[in-house]
Amino acid sequence: MTSSNKRRYMDGCFCGDWVDVDVTQQSKFHEAIAQRKRKDLQTLLEELEEIKKNFEKIAEKQALLDNLWKFHNGDFAEQG
């Protein structure tokens, strides 16, 4: 197997001959990266809550823009 295939495998890509990769030779560097990527459940829940708040802000801004567009087109006065 070529070293480029092994490098791609270690980066998380599965190449055509991925079964030939000897995973027992993982370096400490790759283990450290894998450890940093893992998050506990509480951290993931906090990040999810922040994403939900961002979606709510986007929806509020979309409603404001819709009202501004209606006002610009004169539709807002007819409905009120």
C-alpha positions as CSV (number, residue, x, y, z in Angstrom):
1,M,0.0,0.0,0.0
2,T,1.2,3.5,-0.7
3,S,1.9,6.0,2.0
4,S,-0.6,8.4,0.5
5,N,-3.4,5.8,1.0
6,K,-2.3,5.3,4.5
7,R,-2.3,9.1,5.1
8,R,-5.8,9.4,3.7
9,Y,-7.0,6.5,5.8
10,M,-5.6,8.1,8.9
11,D,-7.3,11.3,8.0
12,G,-10.6,9.5,7.9
13,C,-10.9,8.7,4.2
14,F,-11.5,5.2,3.0
15,C,-9.6,4.5,-0.1
16,G,-10.0,1.5,-2.4
17,D,-7.6,-0.7,-0.6
18,W,-8.3,0.5,3.0
19,V,-8.3,-3.1,4.3
20,D,-4.5,-3.2,3.7
21,V,-3.9,-0.4,6.3
22,D,-2.2,-1.5,9.5
23,V,-4.1,0.5,12.1
24,T,-1.9,-0.7,14.9
25,Q,0.8,1.8,13.9
26,Q,-1.3,4.9,14.8
27,S,0.8,7.7,16.0
28,K,0.3,9.6,19.3
29,F,-0.6,12.6,17.1
30,H,-3.6,10.8,15.7
31,E,-4.7,9.6,19.1
32,A,-4.5,13.2,20.5
33,I,-6.6,14.5,17.6
34,A,-9.2,11.8,18.1
35,Q,-9.4,12.6,21.8
36,R,-9.9,16.3,21.1
37,K,-12.7,15.6,18.7
38,R,-14.7,13.7,21.2
39,K,-17.1,15.8,23.3
40,D,-19.2,14.9,26.3
41,L,-23.0,14.8,26.1
42,Q,-23.4,18.0,28.1
43,T,-21.2,20.0,25.7
44,L,-23.1,18.6,22.7
45,L,-26.5,19.5,24.3
46,E,-25.2,23.0,24.9
47,E,-24.1,23.4,21.3
48,L,-27.4,22.1,20.1
49,E,-29.3,24.6,22.3
50,E,-27.1,27.4,20.8
51,I,-28.0,26.2,17.3
52,K,-31.7,26.2,18.1
53,K,-31.4,29.8,19.5
54,N,-29.7,30.8,16.2
55,F,-32.6,29.3,14.2
56,E,-35.1,31.2,16.3
57,K,-33.2,34.5,15.7
58,I,-33.2,33.7,12.0
59,A,-36.9,33.1,12.0
60,E,-37.5,36.4,13.9
61,K,-35.4,38.3,11.3
62,Q,-37.2,36.6,8.5
63,A,-40.6,37.7,9.9
64,L,-39.2,41.3,10.2
65,L,-38.0,41.2,6.6
66,D,-41.3,39.9,5.4
67,N,-43.1,42.8,7.2
68,L,-40.7,45.3,5.8
69,W,-41.2,43.9,2.3
70,K,-45.0,44.1,2.7
71,F,-44.7,47.7,3.9
72,H,-42.4,48.5,0.9
73,N,-45.0,47.0,-1.5
74,G,-47.9,48.7,0.2
75,D,-49.5,45.4,1.2
76,F,-49.0,46.1,4.9
77,A,-51.5,49.1,5.0
78,E,-54.2,47.1,3.3
79,Q,-54.1,44.2,5.8
80,G,-54.1,46.5,8.9
